[in-house]
Amino acid sequence: MPRTWEDLRRHVRQIESEIDVKLVSLSKLGTSIQSTGAWSNGDVLSNHSSNSTCDAMALQIEQLLSKLSAVNDDLAECVGTMNQTGAVSSSVLHTLERHNGILADYKQEFQKIKGRIHVEQERADLLGSVRRDIAAYKATGVDRQTELMMSEHERLLSSDRMADEALGVAIGARASLEQQRRRLMNITGQIRSLLNRFPAIGNLITRINIRKRRDSIILATVLSVCIIVFFLFM
């Protein structure tokens, strides 16, 4: 490793230049991701590639910052050695202070860029999760709608079957009533035919009916008289 002041300064400026380029590239990548929504466009492969690129670039910057910090320590050690010989000028001290300030600025800028990218990643993850939930809800809604339609179709078929069964029972009952009606008409016709063929039977039935009516009248009269007498002697 170079140990002279000038060699260390050239090494520091080289690392600072590399860090500067990397920071600008990482910042542009974060800005492009934020403006185009690379993590929220639903392309899983693109999202993974963007994450990998940012992670790799951040790792390179962290390594460069560590290297720059080590070289700045070498500069401070070199200044300490020069101070022992009395060869330290104000410009040397100013240069050392400036390089330390640049390192601090780089670290601060790096943390800001990482923070912005992290916020964008979280926002994109949230949007992606919401989109997945919406897609799953829509798919479930379609399935649910299909299930409801099938269930309604089954209910309609069941109603049709019940209506057919009820109609069949009604038709059977009607046929049975018509059959009983025909039987009663046949019996009535047979009775009338029998009465016409045997008038004596008809006269006997008529006398029986007259006697029944007479007995009913007598019984009703006796009961009425008994009730009246009962109330008179109460």
C-alpha positions in Angstrom: 0.0 0.0 0.0 1.3 3.5 -0.8 2.6 5.3 2.2 3.8 8.8 1.1 1.5 11.7 1.4 1.1 12.3 -2.3 0.5 8.6 -3.0 -2.1 8.4 -0.3 -3.8 11.6 -1.7 -4.0 10.1 -5.2 -5.4 6.9 -3.8 -8.0 8.8 -1.8 -9.0 10.9 -4.8 -9.4 7.7 -6.9 -11.6 6.0 -4.3 -13.7 9.2 -3.9 -14.2 9.3 -7.6 -15.4 5.7 -7.7 -17.7 6.3 -4.8 -19.1 9.5 -6.4 -19.9 7.5 -9.6 -21.5 4.7 -7.7 -23.6 7.0 -5.6 -24.8 8.9 -8.7 -25.7 5.5 -10.3 -27.5 4.3 -7.2 -29.4 7.5 -6.9 -30.5 7.4 -10.5 -31.6 3.8 -10.1 -33.7 4.7 -7.0 -35.2 7.7 -8.9 -36.1 5.5 -11.9 -37.6 2.9 -9.7 -39.6 5.5 -7.8 -40.9 7.2 -11.0 -41.7 4.0 -13.0 -42.7 1.8 -10.2 -40.4 -1.1 -11.0 -41.4 -2.9 -7.9 -45.1 -2.4 -8.3 -45.7 -3.4 -12.0 -46.4 -7.0 -11.1 -43.4 -8.4 -13.0 -41.8 -10.6 -10.4 -38.6 -11.2 -12.5 -38.2 -7.5 -13.0 -38.6 -6.8 -9.3 -36.1 -9.4 -8.4 -33.6 -8.0 -10.9 -34.0 -4.5 -9.6 -33.5 -5.7 -6.0 -30.4 -7.6 -7.0 -28.9 -4.6 -8.8 -29.5 -2.2 -5.9 -28.1 -4.7 -3.4 -25.0 -5.3 -5.4 -24.4 -1.6 -6.0 -25.0 -0.8 -2.3 -22.5 -3.5 -1.3 -19.9 -2.1 -3.6 -20.3 1.4 -2.1 -20.1 0.0 1.4 -16.8 -1.7 0.5 -15.5 1.5 -1.1 -16.5 3.6 1.9 -14.6 1.2 4.2 -11.6 1.4 1.9 -11.7 5.2 1.9 -12.0 5.3 5.7 -8.9 3.1 5.9 -6.9 5.3 3.5 -8.0 8.4 5.4 -6.6 6.7 8.6 -3.4 6.2 6.7 -3.4 9.9 5.8 -3.9 10.9 9.4 -1.1 8.5 10.4 1.1 10.1 7.8 0.2 13.6 9.1 1.1 12.4 12.6 4.5 11.2 11.3 5.1 14.5 9.5 4.1 16.4 12.6 6.9 14.7 14.6 9.4 16.1 12.1 7.8 19.5 12.1 7.0 19.3 8.4 3.2 19.7 8.7 1.7 22.8 7.0 -1.8 24.2 7.4 -2.6 23.1 3.9 -1.8 19.5 4.8 -4.1 19.7 7.8 -6.8 21.4 5.7 -6.5 18.7 3.1 -6.9 15.9 5.7 -9.9 17.7 7.2 -11.4 18.1 3.8 -11.0 14.4 2.9 -12.6 13.4 6.2 -15.5 15.7 5.5 -15.9 14.2 2.1 -16.0 10.7 3.6 -18.7 11.9 6.1 -20.7 13.4 3.3 -20.5 10.3 1.3 -21.7 8.2 4.2 -24.6 10.5 4.8 -25.6 10.6 1.2 -25.4 6.9 0.9 -27.7 6.4 3.9 -30.2 8.9 2.4 -30.2 7.0 -0.9 -30.6 3.7 0.8 -33.4 5.1 2.9 -35.3 6.3 -0.2 -34.9 3.0 -1.9 -36.0 1.1 1.2 -39.1 3.3 1.5 -39.9 2.7 -2.2 -39.4 -1.1 -1.7 -41.8 -1.1 1.2 -44.4 0.9 -0.7 -44.1 -1.4 -3.7 -44.4 -4.4 -1.5 -47.5 -3.0 0.1 -49.0 -2.2 -3.3 -48.1 -5.6 -4.6 -49.8 -7.2 -1.6 -52.9 -5.1 -2.1 -53.0 -6.0 -5.8 -52.6 -9.7 -4.9 -55.4 -9.5 -2.3 -57.6 -7.7 -4.9 -56.9 -10.3 -7.5 -57.6 -13.1 -5.0 -60.8 -11.4 -3.9 -61.9 -11.1 -7.6 -61.1 -14.7 -8.2 -62.9 -15.7 -5.1 -65.8 -13.5 -6.0 -66.1 -15.1 -9.4 -66.0 -18.6 -7.9 -68.6 -17.5 -5.3 -70.8 -16.1 -8.0 -70.5 -19.3 -10.0 -71.3 -21.3 -6.9 -74.4 -19.2 -6.2 -75.6 -19.6 -9.8 -75.1 -23.4 -9.6 -77.0 -23.5 -6.3 -79.8 -21.4 -7.7 -80.0 -23.7 -10.7 -80.2 -26.7 -8.4 -83.0 -25.1 -6.4 -84.9 -24.4 -9.7 -84.5 -28.0 -10.7 -85.7 -29.2 -7.3 -88.7 -26.9 -7.5 -89.5 -28.2 -11.0 -89.3 -31.8 -9.7 -91.6 -30.9 -6.7 -94.1 -29.3 -9.0 -94.1 -32.3 -11.3 -94.7 -34.6 -8.3 -97.5 -32.4 -7.0 -99.1 -32.3 -10.5 -98.8 -36.1 -10.7 -100.5 -36.5 -7.3 -103.3 -34.1 -8.3 -103.9 -36.0 -11.6 -104.0 -39.3 -9.7 -106.5 -37.9 -7.1 -108.7 -36.6 -9.9 -108.6 -40.0 -11.6 -109.5 -41.7 -8.4 -112.5 -39.3 -7.7 -113.8 -39.8 -11.3 -113.5 -43.6 -10.8 -115.5 -43.4 -7.4 -118.1 -41.1 -9.1 -118.6 -43.6 -11.9 -119.0 -46.4 -9.3 -121.6 -44.4 -7.3 -123.5 -43.6 -10.5 -123.5 -47.3 -11.4 -124.8 -48.3 -7.9 -127.5 -45.6 -8.1 -128.5 -46.8 -11.5 -128.6 -50.4 -10.3 -130.8 -49.4 -7.3 -133.2 -47.5 -9.6 -133.3 -50.4 -12.0 -134.1 -52.8 -9.1 -136.9 -50.5 -7.8 -138.4 -50.3 -11.3 -138.3 -54.0 -11.7 -139.8 -54.7 -8.2 -142.4 -52.0 -7.4 -143.3 -53.8 -4.1 -139.8 -53.2 -2.8 -140.2 -49.5 -3.6 -143.5 -49.3 -1.9 -142.1 -51.1 1.2 -139.2 -48.7 1.3 -141.6 -45.8 1.0 -143.7 -47.1 3.9 -140.6 -47.6 6.0 -139.5 -44.0 5.4 -143.1 -42.8 6.3 -143.0 -44.8 9.5 -139.6 -43.4 10.4 -140.8 -39.9 9.9 -143.9 -40.5 12.0 -142.0 -42.1 14.8 -139.6 -39.2 14.8 -142.5 -36.8 15.0 -144.1 -38.7 17.9 -140.8 -38.9 19.8 -140.2 -35.2 19.4 -143.7 -34.4 20.6 -143.3 -36.6 23.7 -139.9 -35.1 24.5 -141.4 -31.5 24.2 -144.3 -32.3 26.5 -141.9 -33.8 29.1 -139.7 -30.8 29.0 -142.7 -28.4 29.4 -144.1 -30.4 32.3 -140.6 -30.5 33.9 -140.3 -26.7 33.8 -143.9 -26.3 35.1 -143.3 -28.3 38.2 -139.9 -26.9 39.0 
